[in-house]
Amino acid sequence: MGLATQLVENRVEADVTSGDPGTSTLLVDGRPHRGAGTVDALLASVDAS
């Protein structure tokens, strides 16, 4: 396994464990998305990050 793959796996694991158990957490640029779950709101969060 390459270094980049390990780094991604470590980040995914950190993201998975950072949320509330049993509650889906959508992360945008490593931060929880707190807005609506609409496409427009998600695109705005991505554009702002």
mmCIF file as gemmi writes it, N, C-alpha and C atoms, coordinates in Angstrom:
data_model
loop_
_atom_site.group_PDB
_atom_site.id
_atom_site.type_symbol
_atom_site.label_atom_id
_atom_site.label_alt_id
_atom_site.label_comp_id
_atom_site.label_asym_id
_atom_site.label_entity_id
_atom_site.label_seq_id
_atom_site.pdbx_PDB_ins_code
_atom_site.Cartn_x
_atom_site.Cartn_y
_atom_site.Cartn_z
_atom_site.occupancy
_atom_site.B_iso_or_equiv
_atom_site.pdbx_formal_charge
_atom_site.auth_seq_id
_atom_site.auth_asym_id
_atom_site.pdbx_PDB_model_num
ATOM 1 N N . MET Axp A 1 ? 0.848 -1.162 0 1 0 ? 1 A 1
ATOM 2 C CA . MET Axp A 1 ? 0 0 0 1 0 ? 1 A 1
ATOM 3 C C . MET Axp A 1 ? 0.901 1.234 0 1 0 ? 1 A 1
ATOM 4 N N . GLY Axp A 2 ? 0.58 2.177 -0.86 1 0 ? 2 A 1
ATOM 5 C CA . GLY Axp A 2 ? 1.396 3.373 -0.954 1 0 ? 2 A 1
ATOM 6 C C . GLY Axp A 2 ? 1.083 4.376 0.149 1 0 ? 2 A 1
ATOM 7 N N . LEU Axp A 3 ? 1.973 5.34 0.301 1 0 ? 3 A 1
ATOM 8 C CA . LEU Axp A 3 ? 1.813 6.368 1.322 1 0 ? 3 A 1
ATOM 9 C C . LEU Axp A 3 ? 0.532 7.17 1.114 1 0 ? 3 A 1
ATOM 10 N N . ALA Axp A 4 ? 0.223 7.543 -0.128 1 0 ? 4 A 1
ATOM 11 C CA . ALA Axp A 4 ? -0.988 8.318 -0.394 1 0 ? 4 A 1
ATOM 12 C C . ALA Axp A 4 ? -2.235 7.537 0 1 0 ? 4 A 1
ATOM 13 N N . THR Axp A 5 ? -2.252 6.249 -0.303 1 0 ? 5 A 1
ATOM 14 C CA . THR Axp A 5 ? -3.391 5.412 0.068 1 0 ? 5 A 1
ATOM 15 C C . THR Axp A 5 ? -3.551 5.35 1.577 1 0 ? 5 A 1
ATOM 16 N N . GLN Axp A 6 ? -2.459 5.204 2.291 1 0 ? 6 A 1
ATOM 17 C CA . GLN Axp A 6 ? -2.511 5.152 3.754 1 0 ? 6 A 1
ATOM 18 C C . GLN Axp A 6 ? -2.995 6.477 4.317 1 0 ? 6 A 1
ATOM 19 N N . LEU Axp A 7 ? -2.549 7.584 3.758 1 0 ? 7 A 1
ATOM 20 C CA . LEU Axp A 7 ? -2.99 8.895 4.229 1 0 ? 7 A 1
ATOM 21 C C . LEU Axp A 7 ? -4.494 9.078 4.027 1 0 ? 7 A 1
ATOM 22 N N . VAL Axp A 8 ? -4.99 8.637 2.873 1 0 ? 8 A 1
ATOM 23 C CA . VAL Axp A 8 ? -6.43 8.731 2.611 1 0 ? 8 A 1
ATOM 24 C C . VAL Axp A 8 ? -7.197 7.842 3.575 1 0 ? 8 A 1
ATOM 25 N N . GLU Axp A 9 ? -6.729 6.635 3.784 1 0 ? 9 A 1
ATOM 26 C CA . GLU Axp A 9 ? -7.404 5.732 4.718 1 0 ? 9 A 1
ATOM 27 C C . GLU Axp A 9 ? -7.421 6.319 6.131 1 0 ? 9 A 1
ATOM 28 N N . ASN Axp A 10 ? -6.324 6.926 6.549 1 0 ? 10 A 1
ATOM 29 C CA . ASN Axp A 10 ? -6.275 7.544 7.874 1 0 ? 10 A 1
ATOM 30 C C . ASN Axp A 10 ? -7.282 8.685 7.972 1 0 ? 10 A 1
ATOM 31 N N . ARG Axp A 11 ? -7.378 9.484 6.92 1 0 ? 11 A 1
ATOM 32 C CA . ARG Axp A 11 ? -8.317 10.617 6.928 1 0 ? 11 A 1
ATOM 33 C C . ARG Axp A 11 ? -9.763 10.135 6.949 1 0 ? 11 A 1
ATOM 34 N N . VAL Axp A 12 ? -10.067 9.118 6.156 1 0 ? 12 A 1
ATOM 35 C CA . VAL Axp A 12 ? -11.427 8.57 6.143 1 0 ? 12 A 1
ATOM 36 C C . VAL Axp A 12 ? -11.78 8.017 7.514 1 0 ? 12 A 1
ATOM 37 N N . GLU Axp A 13 ? -10.871 7.303 8.121 1 0 ? 13 A 1
ATOM 38 C CA . GLU Axp A 13 ? -11.117 6.755 9.457 1 0 ? 13 A 1
ATOM 39 C C . GLU Axp A 13 ? -11.365 7.882 10.458 1 0 ? 13 A 1
ATOM 40 N N . ALA Axp A 14 ? -10.578 8.94 10.395 1 0 ? 14 A 1
ATOM 41 C CA . ALA Axp A 14 ? -10.772 10.078 11.296 1 0 ? 14 A 1
ATOM 42 C C . ALA Axp A 14 ? -12.127 10.733 11.056 1 0 ? 14 A 1
ATOM 43 N N . ASP Axp A 15 ? -12.519 10.864 9.798 1 0 ? 15 A 1
ATOM 44 C CA . ASP Axp A 15 ? -13.812 11.454 9.467 1 0 ? 15 A 1
ATOM 45 C C . ASP Axp A 15 ? -14.957 10.588 9.97 1 0 ? 15 A 1
ATOM 46 N N . VAL Axp A 16 ? -14.832 9.288 9.804 1 0 ? 16 A 1
ATOM 47 C CA . VAL Axp A 16 ? -15.887 8.371 10.232 1 0 ? 16 A 1
ATOM 48 C C . VAL Axp A 16 ? -16.057 8.437 11.744 1 0 ? 16 A 1
ATOM 49 N N . THR Axp A 17 ? -14.968 8.49 12.459 1 0 ? 17 A 1
ATOM 50 C CA . THR Axp A 17 ? -15.051 8.476 13.921 1 0 ? 17 A 1
ATOM 51 C C . THR Axp A 17 ? -15.356 9.843 14.513 1 0 ? 17 A 1
ATOM 52 N N . SER Axp A 18 ? -15.351 10.904 13.709 1 0 ? 18 A 1
ATOM 53 C CA . SER Axp A 18 ? -15.608 12.24 14.25 1 0 ? 18 A 1
ATOM 54 C C . SER Axp A 18 ? -17.094 12.559 14.367 1 0 ? 18 A 1
ATOM 55 N N . GLY Axp A 19 ? -17.943 11.777 13.72 1 0 ? 19 A 1
ATOM 56 C CA . GLY Axp A 19 ? -19.377 12.049 13.76 1 0 ? 19 A 1
ATOM 57 C C . GLY Axp A 19 ? -20.062 11.393 14.943 1 0 ? 19 A 1
ATOM 58 N N . ASP Axp A 20 ? -21.319 11.727 15.105 1 0 ? 20 A 1
ATOM 59 C CA . ASP Axp A 20 ? -22.148 11.154 16.155 1 0 ? 20 A 1
ATOM 60 C C . ASP Axp A 20 ? -22.531 9.74 15.742 1 0 ? 20 A 1
ATOM 61 N N . PRO Axp A 21 ? -22.293 8.726 16.596 1 0 ? 21 A 1
ATOM 62 C CA . PRO Axp A 21 ? -22.62 7.359 16.209 1 0 ? 21 A 1
ATOM 63 C C . PRO Axp A 21 ? -24.095 7.221 15.813 1 0 ? 21 A 1
ATOM 64 N N . GLY Axp A 22 ? -24.331 6.611 14.689 1 0 ? 22 A 1
ATOM 65 C CA . GLY Axp A 22 ? -25.693 6.387 14.225 1 0 ? 22 A 1
ATOM 66 C C . GLY Axp A 22 ? -26.266 7.539 13.432 1 0 ? 22 A 1
ATOM 67 N N . THR Axp A 23 ? -25.567 8.653 13.378 1 0 ? 23 A 1
ATOM 68 C CA . THR Axp A 23 ? -26.04 9.803 12.628 1 0 ? 23 A 1
ATOM 69 C C . THR Axp A 23 ? -25.089 10.05 11.47 1 0 ? 23 A 1
ATOM 70 N N . SER Axp A 24 ? -25.633 10.141 10.289 1 0 ? 24 A 1
ATOM 71 C CA . SER Axp A 24 ? -24.797 10.431 9.129 1 0 ? 24 A 1
ATOM 72 C C . SER Axp A 24 ? -24.226 11.833 9.245 1 0 ? 24 A 1
ATOM 73 N N . THR Axp A 25 ? -22.958 11.969 8.929 1 0 ? 25 A 1
ATOM 74 C CA . THR Axp A 25 ? -22.303 13.267 8.959 1 0 ? 25 A 1
ATOM 75 C C . THR Axp A 25 ? -21.677 13.508 7.598 1 0 ? 25 A 1
ATOM 76 N N . LEU Axp A 26 ? -22.102 14.574 6.962 1 0 ? 26 A 1
ATOM 77 C CA . LEU Axp A 26 ? -21.539 14.94 5.671 1 0 ? 26 A 1
ATOM 78 C C . LEU Axp A 26 ? -20.44 15.957 5.912 1 0 ? 26 A 1
ATOM 79 N N . LEU Axp A 27 ? -19.243 15.652 5.457 1 0 ? 27 A 1
ATOM 80 C CA . LEU Axp A 27 ? -18.117 16.548 5.639 1 0 ? 27 A 1
ATOM 81 C C . LEU Axp A 27 ? -17.786 17.239 4.329 1 0 ? 27 A 1
ATOM 82 N N . VAL Axp A 28 ? -17.563 18.54 4.414 1 0 ? 28 A 1
ATOM 83 C CA . VAL Axp A 28 ? -17.12 19.33 3.274 1 0 ? 28 A 1
ATOM 84 C C . VAL Axp A 28 ? -15.781 19.924 3.663 1 0 ? 28 A 1
ATOM 85 N N . ASP Axp A 29 ? -14.743 19.529 2.969 1 0 ? 29 A 1
ATOM 86 C CA . ASP Axp A 29 ? -13.385 19.976 3.261 1 0 ? 29 A 1
ATOM 87 C C . ASP Axp A 29 ? -13.006 19.688 4.714 1 0 ? 29 A 1
ATOM 88 N N . GLY Axp A 30 ? -13.437 18.514 5.214 1 0 ? 30 A 1
ATOM 89 C CA . GLY Axp A 30 ? -13.077 18.077 6.549 1 0 ? 30 A 1
ATOM 90 C C . GLY Axp A 30 ? -13.925 18.649 7.664 1 0 ? 30 A 1
ATOM 91 N N . ARG Axp A 31 ? -14.921 19.469 7.326 1 0 ? 31 A 1
ATOM 92 C CA . ARG Axp A 31 ? -15.787 20.069 8.351 1 0 ? 31 A 1
ATOM 93 C C . ARG Axp A 31 ? -17.223 19.592 8.154 1 0 ? 31 A 1
ATOM 94 N N . PRO Axp A 32 ? -17.952 19.381 9.246 1 0 ? 32 A 1
ATOM 95 C CA . PRO Axp A 32 ? -19.353 18.955 9.109 1 0 ? 32 A 1
ATOM 96 C C . PRO Axp A 32 ? -20.185 19.999 8.372 1 0 ? 32 A 1
ATOM 97 N N . HIS Axp A 33 ? -20.996 19.532 7.441 1 0 ? 33 A 1
ATOM 98 C CA . HIS Axp A 33 ? -21.924 20.411 6.731 1 0 ? 33 A 1
ATOM 99 C C . HIS Axp A 33 ? -23.128 20.613 7.629 1 0 ? 33 A 1
ATOM 100 N N . ARG Axp A 34 ? -23.434 21.848 7.997 1 0 ? 34 A 1
ATOM 101 C CA . ARG Axp A 34 ? -24.518 22.161 8.929 1 0 ? 34 A 1
ATOM 102 C C . ARG Axp A 34 ? -25.765 22.679 8.218 1 0 ? 34 A 1
ATOM 103 N N . GLY Axp A 35 ? -25.673 22.896 6.915 1 0 ? 35 A 1
ATOM 104 C CA . GLY Axp A 35 ? -26.802 23.46 6.183 1 0 ? 35 A 1
ATOM 105 C C . GLY Axp A 35 ? -27.782 22.395 5.728 1 0 ? 35 A 1
ATOM 106 N N . ALA Axp A 36 ? -28.706 22.832 4.895 1 0 ? 36 A 1
ATOM 107 C CA . ALA Axp A 36 ? -29.71 21.928 4.333 1 0 ? 36 A 1
ATOM 108 C C . ALA Axp A 36 ? -29.038 20.876 3.46 1 0 ? 36 A 1
ATOM 109 N N . GLY Axp A 37 ? -29.742 19.794 3.214 1 0 ? 37 A 1
ATOM 110 C CA . GLY Axp A 37 ? -29.21 18.711 2.394 1 0 ? 37 A 1
ATOM 111 C C . GLY Axp A 37 ? -29.572 18.843 0.927 1 0 ? 37 A 1
ATOM 112 N N . THR Axp A 38 ? -29.917 20.041 0.501 1 0 ? 38 A 1
ATOM 113 C CA . THR Axp A 38 ? -30.269 20.247 -0.902 1 0 ? 38 A 1
ATOM 114 C C . THR Axp A 38 ? -29.004 20.365 -1.744 1 0 ? 38 A 1
ATOM 115 N N . VAL Axp A 39 ? -29.152 20.122 -3.023 1 0 ? 39 A 1
ATOM 116 C CA . VAL Axp A 39 ? -28.017 20.232 -3.943 1 0 ? 39 A 1
ATOM 117 C C . VAL Axp A 39 ? -27.455 21.651 -3.911 1 0 ? 39 A 1
ATOM 118 N N . ASP Axp A 40 ? -28.334 22.655 -3.94 1 0 ? 40 A 1
ATOM 119 C CA . ASP Axp A 40 ? -27.869 24.043 -3.939 1 0 ? 40 A 1
ATOM 120 C C . ASP Axp A 40 ? -27.078 24.375 -2.671 1 0 ? 40 A 1
ATOM 121 N N . ALA Axp A 41 ? -27.554 23.917 -1.511 1 0 ? 41 A 1
ATOM 122 C CA . ALA Axp A 41 ? -26.857 24.189 -0.252 1 0 ? 41 A 1
ATOM 123 C C . ALA Axp A 41 ? -25.51 23.482 -0.219 1 0 ? 41 A 1
ATOM 124 N N . LEU Axp A 42 ? -25.468 22.259 -0.72 1 0 ? 42 A 1
ATOM 125 C CA . LEU Axp A 42 ? -24.204 21.512 -0.73 1 0 ? 42 A 1
ATOM 126 C C . LEU Axp A 42 ? -23.202 22.151 -1.696 1 0 ? 42 A 1
ATOM 127 N N . LEU Axp A 43 ? -23.666 22.561 -2.855 1 0 ? 43 A 1
ATOM 128 C CA . LEU Axp A 43 ? -22.775 23.232 -3.81 1 0 ? 43 A 1
ATOM 129 C C . LEU Axp A 43 ? -22.241 24.533 -3.225 1 0 ? 43 A 1
ATOM 130 N N . ALA Axp A 44 ? -23.088 25.266 -2.51 1 0 ? 44 A 1
ATOM 131 C CA . ALA Axp A 44 ? -22.642 26.514 -1.884 1 0 ? 44 A 1
ATOM 132 C C . ALA Axp A 44 ? -21.567 26.221 -0.84 1 0 ? 44 A 1
ATOM 133 N N . SER Axp A 45 ? -21.709 25.146 -0.072 1 0 ? 45 A 1
ATOM 134 C CA . SER Axp A 45 ? -20.698 24.784 0.924 1 0 ? 45 A 1
ATOM 135 C C . SER Axp A 45 ? -19.386 24.408 0.27 1 0 ? 45 A 1
ATOM 136 N N . VAL Axp A 46 ? -19.46 23.67 -0.822 1 0 ? 46 A 1
ATOM 137 C CA . VAL Axp A 46 ? -18.237 23.286 -1.543 1 0 ? 46 A 1
ATOM 138 C C . VAL Axp A 46 ? -17.568 24.518 -2.121 1 0 ? 46 A 1
ATOM 139 N N . ASP Axp A 47 ? -18.356 25.409 -2.72 1 0 ? 47 A 1
ATOM 140 C CA . ASP Axp A 47 ? -17.787 26.629 -3.3 1 0 ? 47 A 1
ATOM 141 C C . ASP Axp A 47 ? -17.146 27.507 -2.237 1 0 ? 47 A 1
ATOM 142 N N . ALA Axp A 48 ? -17.713 27.525 -1.031 1 0 ? 48 A 1
ATOM 143 C CA . ALA Axp A 48 ? -17.206 28.378 0.045 1 0 ? 48 A 1
ATOM 144 C C . ALA Axp A 48 ? -15.953 27.803 0.713 1 0 ? 48 A 1
ATOM 145 N N . SER Axp A 49 ? -15.702 26.508 0.512 1 0 ? 49 A 1
ATOM 146 C CA . SER Axp A 49 ? -14.555 25.891 1.201 1 0 ? 49 A 1
ATOM 147 C C . SER Axp A 49 ? -13.265 26.138 0.484 1 0 ? 49 A 1
